[in-house]
Amino acid sequence: MIPSGVFLTSYAGEATDLSAEVLSKVLKQIEQKEIEVPIAHVYQGLENVGQAQQNLESNKYNGKYVVVL
């Protein structure tokens, strides 16, 4: 599992303590709404990454920050 306090921005399977099987299982649980991932705010486009970073650092929203490219 992903330890608390760790921010997962991308994953290519390189971690030895997070197998692809475990990650796949968690992603399926999220997809099937068995696990809820709170979305703090969604930003559209790279031009909003700076605002996303500022809001993240100031804890403006609770949950995960998503940037859609």
C-alpha positions as CSV (number, residue, x, y, z in Angstrom):
1,M,0.0,0.0,0.0
2,I,1.0,3.6,-0.4
3,P,2.2,4.9,3.0
4,S,0.4,7.8,4.6
5,G,2.2,11.1,4.0
6,V,3.4,10.0,0.5
7,F,2.2,11.8,-2.5
8,L,1.8,9.6,-5.6
9,T,2.1,11.7,-8.8
10,S,3.0,9.0,-11.1
11,Y,4.2,5.4,-10.9
12,A,6.1,3.2,-13.3
13,G,6.5,0.1,-11.2
14,E,9.9,0.8,-9.9
15,A,9.2,0.6,-6.1
16,T,10.1,-2.7,-4.6
17,D,7.5,-2.3,-1.8
18,L,4.6,-1.6,-4.1
19,S,4.0,-4.4,-6.5
20,A,2.2,-3.9,-9.7
21,E,-0.4,-6.5,-8.4
22,V,-1.2,-4.4,-5.3
23,L,-1.4,-1.1,-7.2
24,S,-3.7,-2.8,-9.8
25,K,-5.9,-4.0,-7.1
26,V,-6.2,-0.6,-5.4
27,L,-6.8,1.1,-8.8
28,K,-9.6,-1.4,-9.5
29,Q,-11.1,-0.7,-6.1
30,I,-11.1,3.0,-6.8
31,E,-12.7,2.4,-10.2
32,Q,-15.4,0.3,-8.6
33,K,-16.0,3.0,-5.9
34,E,-14.9,0.6,-3.2
35,I,-12.3,3.1,-2.1
36,E,-13.1,6.8,-2.3
37,V,-10.4,9.2,-3.3
38,P,-11.4,12.8,-2.3
39,I,-10.7,15.2,-5.1
40,A,-9.8,18.7,-3.8
41,H,-9.8,20.6,-7.1
42,V,-9.4,19.9,-10.8
43,Y,-7.2,22.3,-12.9
44,Q,-7.5,22.3,-16.6
45,G,-4.2,22.6,-18.6
46,L,-0.6,23.2,-17.9
47,E,-1.1,27.0,-17.5
48,N,-2.8,26.2,-14.2
49,V,-0.1,24.1,-12.6
50,G,1.3,27.1,-10.8
51,Q,-2.0,27.9,-9.2
52,A,-2.4,24.2,-8.3
53,Q,1.0,24.3,-6.6
54,Q,0.2,27.5,-4.7
55,N,-3.1,26.0,-3.4
56,L,-1.4,22.7,-2.5
57,E,1.3,24.5,-0.5
58,S,-1.3,26.7,1.3
59,N,-3.6,23.7,2.0
60,K,-6.5,25.6,0.4
61,Y,-8.4,22.4,-0.4
62,N,-8.6,19.0,1.3
63,G,-8.0,16.0,-1.0
64,K,-6.1,15.3,-4.1
65,Y,-5.2,18.0,-6.7
66,V,-5.7,16.9,-10.3
67,V,-4.3,18.6,-13.4
68,V,-5.9,17.6,-16.6
69,L,-3.6,18.0,-19.6
